[in-house]
Amino acid sequence: MAKARYLRETNRIASESGKLGDGRDFYMVRARIAELEKNFKLAESIFLESQAVNEALDMYLGLYRFEEAIEIAEAKVAHSFDRRKYYELLLIFPFRLIKESPEC
């Protein structure tokens, strides 16, 4: 059910962006298809090639892959993206490490 909803949303994005050309070539559509195939590095590269740093961060945050999100945020600090999101990552990440620690 969730996959069908995800595909419907992807089709909606493709049809909206298709007004300017082929919607399947729109970066968001290509990245969402890569995500669907669990090829997150490809999705990340598609986002970053399109200067969509926030979308790449949101993808990794949605997957609870904080390490990858922090790597992107640190590498792209010079670009314009929501710096609050980066600082939130830095605050969340240590708590995640403590929570997963076998000593707790």
C-alpha positions in Angstrom: 0.0 0.0 0.0 2.8 2.5 0.9 4.6 1.6 -2.4 1.5 2.4 -4.4 1.0 5.7 -2.6 4.7 6.6 -3.2 4.3 5.8 -6.9 1.2 7.9 -7.2 3.0 10.8 -5.6 5.9 10.3 -8.0 3.5 10.2 -11.0 1.9 13.4 -9.8 5.3 15.1 -9.6 6.2 13.8 -13.1 2.9 15.0 -14.6 3.3 18.5 -13.0 6.9 18.8 -14.1 5.9 17.4 -17.5 4.3 20.6 -18.4 7.8 22.0 -19.1 9.0 18.8 -20.9 9.4 15.2 -20.2 8.5 14.8 -16.5 10.5 11.6 -16.2 13.7 13.5 -16.6 12.9 15.8 -13.7 15.4 15.3 -10.9 12.9 14.7 -8.2 11.3 11.9 -10.2 14.6 10.3 -11.0 15.7 10.5 -7.4 12.4 9.0 -6.1 12.7 6.1 -8.5 16.3 5.5 -7.2 15.0 5.6 -3.6 12.3 3.1 -4.5 15.0 0.8 -5.8 16.9 1.4 -2.6 19.8 3.0 -4.5 20.2 5.8 -2.0 23.7 6.9 -3.2 22.3 7.4 -6.7 19.3 9.4 -5.3 21.8 11.5 -3.3 23.9 12.2 -6.4 20.8 13.2 -8.4 19.7 15.6 -5.6 23.2 17.1 -5.2 23.7 17.5 -9.0 20.5 19.5 -9.0 21.6 21.6 -6.0 18.8 20.1 -3.9 20.8 19.7 -0.7 17.7 19.9 1.5 16.0 17.1 -0.4 19.1 14.9 0.0 19.1 15.6 3.8 15.4 14.9 4.1 15.8 11.6 2.3 18.5 10.4 4.7 16.6 11.8 7.8 13.5 10.0 6.7 15.6 6.8 6.5 17.1 7.5 9.9 20.6 7.5 8.3 22.0 10.3 10.3 25.6 9.7 9.5 25.0 10.2 5.7 22.9 13.3 6.4 25.7 14.8 8.5 28.3 14.0 5.8 26.2 15.9 3.2 25.5 18.8 5.6 29.2 19.2 6.4 30.3 18.9 2.8 27.6 21.4 1.6 27.8 24.1 4.4 28.9 26.7 1.8 25.7 26.1 -0.2 22.5 27.7 0.7 20.4 25.3 2.7 18.6 25.4 6.0 21.4 25.6 8.5 19.0 24.9 11.3 18.5 21.4 9.9 22.3 20.9 10.1 22.5 22.0 13.7 19.5 19.8 14.6 21.4 16.9 13.1 24.4 17.6 15.3 22.1 17.7 18.3 20.2 14.5 17.5 23.2 12.4 16.4 25.0 12.1 19.8 21.7 11.0 21.4 21.4 8.3 18.8 24.8 7.0 19.6 24.1 7.0 23.3 20.8 5.2 22.7 22.4 2.5 20.6 25.4 2.0 22.9 25.6 -1.6 24.4 26.5 -0.1 27.8 23.1 1.5 28.2 
